[in-house]
Amino acid sequence: MNKIALRTAIASAVIAPVMLVGAGPATASPTLSTGASGGIEIKVPDKESWNCFGLDSNFGLKAGVGKLDGFAKGSNVTVFCFGTTAPFFFTGSVKAGT
């Protein structure tokens, strides 16, 4: 097996399980909604562990779950969440409250 084929096989074995959406024991992905002024709300499924980061269009960065405030009012907030069970990764976007 040549080096390129071996590296591709290893990368596929590592990356492919993370890219599966809706597979594994996770019951659902987090849900996003508009929060109070300059805020969003991230709800995670019961008994699941997700770590989330929100980045608004002014490069404001907040981390956590639940209510996150301090984003630019009316800005688009992209949220990245990482879980401990498959699908392991979730990304979505919501407009911060005005």
N, C-alpha and C positions, 0 to 999 in steps of 0.2 A: 504494500500500500504506500503510495507516495505521501509526502508531507502535507500537501494541500488537502488531499482527500481525508487524511487523518485529522487535521485541524478542523475541517468542515464537520466531520462526524462528531468530534468532541463538542464543538460549539452547538450543534443541533441537539445533542443529548442534554446539554446544560440549559439552553434557551427555550427549547420547545415546551417543556412542562410549564414554564412560567407564562408562555403565550396562550395557553389554553384558557378560554373564557367560558365560564359556567361549568367547568369540570370540577370534580372533587367534592369534598364535604361542606364547603361553604353554602349556606342557605340562600344568600343573596349578596349583592354588592351594596356598598353604601349609597344612600340617596342624598341628593343636593337640593336645597331650596333657598330662595331669597330670604335674608334675615332682616333685621332692623337696619336703620340708616348706616350704610357702609359695611354691612355684615352679610354673612351667609350662614346657613345651618347644614351641618353634615350629620346625618343619622346613620349609625351602623347597626346591622342586625344583632339581635340579642345573642349573648354568649359567644360573640366573635370578636377577635382582636384585629383592629385596623389602625394604622398610623397614617395620618393624612397631612398634606401640605397644600396650602392654597397660594397661588401667585396671581396678582391682579395685573392689569395692563400698565400700571405705573411701577411694576416690579416690587410691589409690596408683598412680603412673604409672611405668612402666618402658619402655624402648625397646631394640630390637635383635632379633636372631634367635638361635635356639639355646635354651640354658637361661636363663630369667629368674627370679631369686629375689627375695624381699623383699615378696611380696604377703601380705595377711592370710590365714592358714591357713584353708582351707576356703571361701574367698570365691569368688564368681563373677568371672572375669576376662574382660572383653571385649577382643578383639584387633582392631586395625585395621591392615591391611597395604596398602602402596602399591607397585605394581610398575612396571617400565619398559616392559613390553609388555602388550597386552590380555590379560586383562580389567582391568588397572590397579589394581583395588581388591578387597580381600577383607576380610570381617568375620566373626568367629566368637566363640564363648564356651566357656570350659572352667573347671572348678573347680580352684583351686590346691591343691597337695598338703597333706595334714595330717600 
